[in-house]
Amino acid sequence: MVELVVFVLMGGGALAGGVTVIKARNPVYSAMGLLGTLFAIAVLYVMQLAHFVAAVQVIVYAGAVLTLFLFVIMMVGVDKEEDVSETIPHQRRLALALGLIAIGIVVSLVARGRFAWVPVATTAADPQATNGTVQALAEPMFTDWVLAFEATALLLTIAAAGTIALASFRRPVADTAAERTGI
Amino acid sequence: MSLVVTAGWYMTLAAVLFALGALGILIRRNALVMFMCIELMLNAVNLTFVAAGRALGNLDGQLAVFFVLVVAAAEVVVGLAIIVAIFRRRQSASVDELSELAG
């Protein structure tokens, strides 16, 4: 019963945040909607006993990634109106119809079939089967998944190096001089 | 009738969130908002991973989420650096203005 109430509240919050992300005219409001979604999903993780994942979600996503987003939004400027002219005719209307059809299909499948085609999704899981504590996650992470762990370490190093390379890019002097004179 | 929240409920919520993110990618022009929609879709997939892992009595779903989070963080860092680099050159974050390569 508790899980049902939390699911309805947080699921509704996540959906409201998602709608805010795609509807808001101002990117700052979009970021705030994303923040709401991320927190709601973190609560849903806790409901499913994924404690470590929930903590990482709040620290990495809501903390680091969203701060980075807001930083770049402020830098790029929030005062510019988004261009609403369409290069592909009827793109917005078609996309909206497509999205609503996709959501409708999901909802109707749930309303009719109740996940009969996914046997594992119909049973109420044993709540204690997967208690995602740090200790429980660390053991498989450094044994079975150690290759993936090393690969992500490499990925992060490459990403950091790539970002530094992008940030320190300078235009050649001749190029800027030519632009200044209008050639 | 007591309603039990099964893994399917979480997967449904995740599917709707994913559709919202995909919809956002299609209708928005601002590169930053499109990035946020990608994050939305990644989160929907993460929710599916956790729900499926719990239903199967297996911790691997949560480990997969951890690695998706790391990849998402790296992707955001590089993506935002590219957006800033583009912005410095043309004073705009709209993807429609980046069509020179289309010929």
Interface residues (C-beta under 8 A of the other chain):
Chain A: M1 E3 L4 F7 G11 A14 L15 G18 V19 V21 I22 P27 S30 A31 L34 T37 L38 I41 L44 Y45 Q48 L49 A50 F52 V53 V56 Q57 V60 Y61 A64 V65 L68 F69 V72 I73 M75 V76 K80 E82 D83 V84 T87 Q91 R92 A95 L96 L98 G99 A102 I103 V106 V107 V110 R114 F115 V118 V120 A121 T122 T123 A124 A125 D126 A129 T130 G132 A136 L137 P140 M141 W145 A148 F149 T152 L155 L156 I158 A159 A160 G162 T163 L166 A167 F169
Chain B: S2 L3 V4 V5 T6 A7 G8 W9 Y10 M11 T12 L13 A15 V16 L17 A19 L20 G21 A22 L23 G24 L26 I27 R28 R29 N30 L32 V33 F35 M36 C37 E39 L40 N43 N46 L47 V50 A51 A52 G53 R54 A55 L56 G57 N58 L59 D60 G61 Q62 L63 V65 F66 F67 L69 V70 V71 A72 A73 A74 E75 V76 V77 V78 L80 A81 I82 I83 V84 A85 F87 S92 A93 S94 D96
